[in-house]
Amino acid sequence: MITSRNPATDAELARYNPQSAQEVDGILEAAATAQAAWRRSPVVERTPLLRDMARVLREGRDTYAALITAEMGKPITEARAEIDKCALTCEYYSENAPAQLADRPVASQATESAVVYDPLGVVLAVMPWNYPFWQFFRFAAPALAAGNGALLKHANNVPQCALAVEEVVRKAGAPEGLCRTLLVEVDQVSGIIADPRVAAVTLTGSTEVGAIVAAQAAAVLKKQVLELGGSDPYVVLADADIPLAAATAVKARYVNAGQSCVNAKRFIVENAVADAFVAAFTEAAAALRVGDPTDPDTAIGPMARANLRATLHDQVERTVAAGAVLKAGGQLPAGPGCYYPPTVLDHVRPGMAAFDEETFGPLAAITRAADADEAITLANRTEYGLGAALWTSDLDRARRLARVLDAGAVFVNGMVASDPRLPFGGIKRSGYGRELGTEGIREFVNTKTVWIGPATA
């Protein structure tokens, strides 16, 4: 049984029977049929669908945002921003996909030669609950523009969001079957990946689940894009603007209640400014309003599930037991819902849970470094490599250090965030492949060489 629950109240919202093998087969067949026709349309005839998807998202903004808030606890202000970002991304690809997918002539010994970009087919998207609309649309907008079909297997705690996503694409006028939601259990996924009507797989989620899905796709030689876990460093050097760095750090850590792969998680600060940074950060974190996510003034809603909160609290307790200093939060609140206070740990070192493990919730781990060299060494001392932030007033040094930070993205004097104009993805155990930007739209295409010799009689 697939069940939707409100993490703020523990109330059950809806439940669904998983689709049967026969129902899944029908969805796969319809998707393959629709995509076979869709791919034959020129890209300029496909992009109007994206504009209409953006329109449907904007028209239904409040309804879709309220659904996000109800199912996974995101504060309503952030949920509305999520819908806005989905619409913006659809509009970006509606405008830019024709140029990004244009044939690229290449000089060779042929009379004519070019690189062309053909769609792969139907792509299965295995997506998480933390950004239930954004995670799908950042994949689907470029994939659909490129001529692919899309199947969504969403996290089973957000089934209503999964169905709403399908509704958006349908209302925008997509061909019947081109984009469908699969309400299935985890043990059904491997069979779907193996089905010959599925051409490729994209997954956003934990490193452990990513490894399983990658192995299943590799066994049938299918393309994968994986955006996995992260333990993003936020490096603050002694010459940084400390008040601004601390204020931005609070947002970078606690947005979406800290439940994002790309949240800043490890704050590595030079000793010379560490006390000032910790004081400013802790004061701002403690002032964040925790409560009803439907209230526009709420900064932190509940965590999405009780087991996630239990895991985070265990990490806090183990880190404190290992010698870290608890500066704020760290206590399980009484009452209903999966709430956890914004928590700050100082003097965190390698070997402690909050440094070595991915912490998926409102927990900030602050580590003090002797100098810039040690700060970079500590930043890279992780099995992950998604994003990194670097704060310094010396931009020449920033450019140099950005090249030695092990991450798929480095943001200087700002917080890491995805942008439809820029590629997004990680290295090491944070996954491989890219979403967004020109690189993202070309992930699920066949980059084909077309070589034409002289015509003969």
N, C-alpha and C positions, 0 to 999 in steps of 0.2 A: 504494500500500500504506500502510495506517495502522499505525504501529508504536509500541509502548509500550516505553520503556527506563528503567532505573533510573539516575537521574542521580548516585547515590552510587557506583555500581560500573561503570557503562557497559554493564551486562548487558541483553540484550533480554529483555523479559518476555512480550510477546504481539504478534501481528500479525493484521490483519484486512483482508480485501478490501473496498474501498468498496462500498456498496450500489449496485445497478444502478438505472437510471431506472425500471424496472418495480417494483423493491422500494420505491423512494421513493414512487412513485405509490400503491402499496398502503397505505403508512403514512399518507400524506396523506388518502386516502379514509377509512380507518378513523378517523383523528382527527376529520375533519369530521363523520362519522356519529355518533361518540360525543359530540362537543360539542353537536350539535343536540339530543340528548336531555338531556344534562347541564344545559344552560342552562334547561330547563323545570323543573328541581327548585328549590324555594325555597332560599334561602341557608342556612337552618337545617338543611336536609337535606344540604347540601354540606359543611358544616364538620366533621361527624364524620370525613370522610376525612382532614382535616388532623390531627386528634387521633391517628388511627391511623398517619399518616405519622411523627409525632413518636415514637410507640411503637416503630415498626419501626427508626427511627434509633437510639433509645436501646438497644434490644435488640441491634442489630448494631454498636454503637459501636466496639468494638475492631477488628472486622473491617474496617469502612469506613475507620477511621483508618489502619490498617496499609496499606490500598490507596492512600490519599492519599500516605503516606510513601514507598511503593515507587515510585509513578509520577512524583511531582514533587519529592520530597526534603524535604517539610516535616517538621520534628522531630515525633516522635510525640505529645509533650505538646500541641503546638499543633494537630495533626491531630485529637486527641480533642476539644479545645475547639471546633474547627470543627463537628464533628458535634453537639456540645451546642448550639451556637448555631442550627444548622438546626432542631433539635427545638424549641427555645424559640420560634423564629419561627413555626413551624407552630402551636404552642399559642397564641401571641398572636393569630394571625388566626382560629383556631378559636373563640376567645372574643369577639373584637371585630368580626369581619366583619359579623355581622348588623346592628349599630348603624351601622357605617361605610357600609353599602350600603342602609340603610333609606330608603324614600321620604321626600322632604323637602317638606312642604306649603308653598306660597307664596301669600300673599294677592294676589289680582288681581281683575279684573272678572268672571272666570268664576265659575260656581257652585262649581267645584272646580278647583284647579290644583296641580301638584306637579312636582318634579324627581325622576326615577327613574334608576336606574343599571342598564343592560342590558349584558351581556357583548358584546365585539366578535366573538369567534369563536376560531379557532385562532391562537395566537401562537408565532412562531418565536423561540427564544432562542439567540443566537450567543454562546457563553461562553468565557472564557479558562481557563487551566490553574492559575492561582495559588491560587484557592480553589475546587477543583473540585466540591465539594458546596455550599458556601455560595452561590456565585454563582447556582446554579440555584434553590435553595430560597427565596432571598430574593425571586426573581421568581415562582416557581411557587406558593408558598403563597397570596399574595393573588390571583394570576391564576386559580387553580383555584377559590378561594372565590367569586370574582366570576362564575364560570360559564364561564370560558374553557377551551380545551384548550391543551396545551403540547407543543411539539416542541423538542428539544434538539440543536443542532449544537455539539458541544463542540470544544475545541482537540484536535488530532489526536495530541498526546503524552499525553493522559489518556483513552484509549478505555475502559479498564476502569472508571474512575470514572464515565464517561458511562453505561455499561451498568448499573453498580450503582445509579445514581440512578434509572433506569427501574425497576429491581428494587424499590427502596424503595416507589415509588408503586404498583406492581402488588401487592406484598405487603400494602399498606395497604387494598387492595380497590377501587382505582379502576376505573371502567368500562373494558373492553377497548378499547385504542386511544387513550384520552383523553390519555395522556402517553407519548410515545415518544422514543427516542434515534435520531438520524440519524447513521450512520457514513458520512460523505461527504467528498469532497475539496472544496477551496475553490472550484474552478471550477463546482461543482454548486449553490452557494448562491444565485446570482442567479436561477436558474430556480425554485428553491423559493420565494424571496421573491415572484416574479411570479405564482406559481400562485394562482388565485382562491380556493382553499381555505385559504390563509393570509391572515389579516386584519391582522396587525400584526407588528412586529419589535422585539425588545429586544436590545441588544448591550452587553457589557462588554468593553473591550479597548483597543487603541491608538487614538490620534486618527486615524492614517492609515487603519486598517481601518474605523473608525467612519465616516469621510467616504465611503468606498466603499459601505458598506452603506446609509448614509443616502441616497446618490444612487440606489441601486438601488430602495430602498423608495419614495422620492419619485417616481420615474419611473412607478410604478403607484399613486401616491397612497395609500400605506399608512402608518399611524401608526408612529412610532418612539420608543423611549426609548434614549438613548445615555449610558453611563457610561464615560468615556474616560480619557485620561492625566491625570497630575497632577504638579505640582512644589510640593507643599504647604510653605508657610512655617511655621516654628515660632519665634515672636517672643518673645524674653526681654528684658523691660525691667529697668531697674536696681533696681527695688524688688521684684523677684520673689524667691521662695524658691529660691535657686540650687541647693542640694543636691537638692531635690525636682525642680526643673525639669530638671536634668541627668540624674538617674536616670530620670525619665519619658521624657526625650528619647531615651535609649538604647533603650528598649523601642519607642518610637514609630518609630524608624528601622529597627531591625534585626529586628523581628518578621517572620516568614516570609522571612528572609534579605533583607529590604528589598524584596521583590517584591510590592508592592501599590500600586495607584494612589493610595491614601490614606495611605501611609506619609509621615511627615514627611521632607522631603528637604533643604530649605534652612533652616539654623538661623541666624537673624538676631538678634544679641545686642548690646545697648548696650555701648559701650566700657568703661564704668565697671565692669562685671562680667564682661567677656569673658574675661579671663585665668582667673578662678576657674571660669567655666563650662567653658571649653575643657579645663582640667586635670581637672575632675571627669568630664566626658564622655569624654575620651580614656582615662582610667584605667578607667572602667567598660566601655567598648567593648573595650579590649584584653583584659579579663578574661573576655569571653564565650567559652564553650567551643564550638569548631567541630569537627564530627566526625560520627560515625555517627548518622543521624537516627532510627534505631530505639532509641537509648539515651535514656531519659527525662531524663538530665542534659545532653544536648546542647542548646545554645541556638541554634546556627546550623548548618543542614544545607547540602547543596550547592545551587547554583543549578539551575534546572530544565533548562537546556540549555547546551551549550558555546558556542553563538553568542551567547547572552545574556551569558555571562561575558566573552567577547571584547569585546563592545560596551562593557561597564562598564569593563573595564581600559583600553580606549582612551580613555574619558572621563577616567579618573584621570590617565593619562599626559599628555593634552592640557591638563588643568587645571593640573597641576604645571608643565608647560613654560611656561604662561602666567603663572606667578608665585605660585601657591598653595603653601602649606607642608604637606607630608605629615607628619602627626602619628602615624599608626598604619596598619598594613596596607599595601595598595597593591602587593603582590607576588603573582604567580601561583604557587600552590603546586605542587610536584611530585606525581606519583602519579595514580591513577585518580580519576574523579569530577569534577564541575563545581564544586569548592569555591573560595571566594574569602574572604579574611579580612575581618573588620570594619575598614573603612577610614575614616580621619578626615582631612579636608583643612581647614586653617585659612586665613584671609585670602583667601577666595574672593570674587571681585567679579563684577559684571555683565560680560558679554563672555566669561567663561570657560565651558567646557563644563558643568561641574558646577552652574553657576548657571542657565544659559540652557536647558539640555536636561533632559528627564525622565531621571533616573538610576534604573534599575530593578534594584536590587541593594544589597548591604551597604556603601554609600558615603554618608557624611555630609559635607555641605558647610557650613562655618561662615563666616558673613559678619559683619563688625563694623560697627555703625552708630553714628554720633555721638550720636544722641538718639532719642527715641521717634518723632518725625516722620519722620526718615530711615528708621527701622526699618519703619514702615508703608509708606513709599514703595517701599522695596526689596522688601517682601513682595508688593506689588501689581505689581511689575515682572516679569511673567511672562505668557505666553500662556494659561496654565492657570488654573483656578479651582475646584478640587474642595473641599479642606478647608484650614483654617488653625487654628493654635493660638496662643494669646496668654497670656503669663505676666506677671502683675502683682498686687501686693497691693491696688491701688486699684480696687475693683470698679466705682465710678462711671465712672472712666476706661475700664475694660474694656468696659462697656456702650456707651460712646460709640465707642470704637475698633472694636468688633466690627461696627458698622454701616458702617464705611468700608473694611473688609477685603473684597477681591473674592474671594468664595468661596461655595460652596453651604452650607457649615457652618463655624462658628467655635466652637472649644472653648476656654474660658478656664480656665487652671490645670489642664489635663488634656490627654490625647492624643486626637486625632481617631479616632473609631471609629463604625461603623454600629450602629444600635439599632433593633429592629423597631418601636418606638413613635414614632420620629422620621423625617421624610423625609430621603432621602439622594440626592445628585446634585450636579452642578456647573454652572458657567457657562463662557463663553468656549470654548476648545478642550478643556475637560473634558466637554463634552456638554450635553445638555438632557433635561428630564423628571425625574421623581423615582421612586425605589423606596422601599418601606417606609412605615410610618405610614399615615394615612388618605389622604394624597396618592398614595402608591404603589398602593393597592388601586383607586384611581379612574383610574389611567392607562389601563388597558385595558378601559374601559367606554364605552358610549354614554351621555353625560349628556343625558338626554332630557326635554324639556318635555311634560307631559301636561296639556292644557287641556280642561275639560269644561264645556259650557254647560248651560243648563236643558233638561230633558227636554221633548220635544214629543209631543203626541198623534199 
